[in-house]
């Protein structure tokens, strides 16, 4: 993925509202996996990560 080379980081993360099924589907398609359920601004949030070289379907 572009970010693997451009950002020079071992991983990238994203946060998504658990009710936003479309965004979760896009994230998973791009190699992101859930690592934590938490809250952000007092609302349920899922934290996902993608390691460098993560599988993109």
C-alpha positions as CSV (number, residue, x, y, z in Angstrom):
1,X,0.0,0.0,0.0
2,X,1.0,3.6,-0.6
3,X,1.3,4.2,3.2
4,X,3.8,1.4,3.7
5,X,6.5,3.4,1.7
6,X,5.3,7.0,2.0
7,X,4.9,7.1,5.8
8,X,7.8,4.9,6.9
9,X,5.8,3.6,9.9
10,X,5.5,0.0,11.1
11,X,1.7,0.4,11.2
12,X,-1.3,2.7,10.7
13,X,-4.4,2.9,12.8
14,X,-8.0,4.1,12.3
15,X,-10.9,4.6,14.6
16,X,-14.5,3.9,13.4
17,X,-17.9,4.0,15.0
18,X,-19.1,0.4,15.5
19,X,-22.4,1.2,13.8
20,X,-20.6,2.4,10.6
21,X,-20.6,-0.9,8.8
22,X,-19.6,0.6,5.4
23,X,-16.4,2.1,6.9
24,X,-15.6,-1.1,8.8
25,X,-15.9,-3.1,5.5
26,X,-13.6,-0.7,3.7
27,X,-11.0,-0.8,6.5
28,X,-11.1,-4.6,6.6
29,X,-10.8,-4.8,2.8
30,X,-7.6,-2.6,3.1
31,X,-6.0,-4.9,5.6
32,X,-7.1,-3.3,8.9
33,X,-8.0,-5.6,11.9
34,X,-9.7,-4.7,15.1
35,X,-7.4,-4.4,18.1
36,X,-9.5,-2.6,20.7
37,X,-13.1,-1.5,21.5
38,X,-13.1,1.7,23.5
39,X,-14.8,5.1,23.7
40,X,-13.9,8.4,22.0
41,X,-15.7,11.6,23.0
42,X,-17.9,9.3,25.2
43,X,-19.1,7.2,22.2
44,X,-18.3,3.6,21.4
45,X,-15.3,3.3,19.0
46,X,-13.3,0.5,17.4
47,X,-9.6,0.9,17.0
48,X,-8.2,-1.0,14.0
49,X,-4.6,-1.4,12.8
50,X,-2.8,-2.3,9.7
51,X,0.8,-3.5,9.8
52,X,3.3,-2.7,7.0
53,X,2.7,-5.3,4.3
54,X,-0.8,-6.0,5.6
55,X,-2.9,-8.1,3.3
56,X,-5.1,-6.1,1.0
57,X,-7.9,-8.2,-0.6
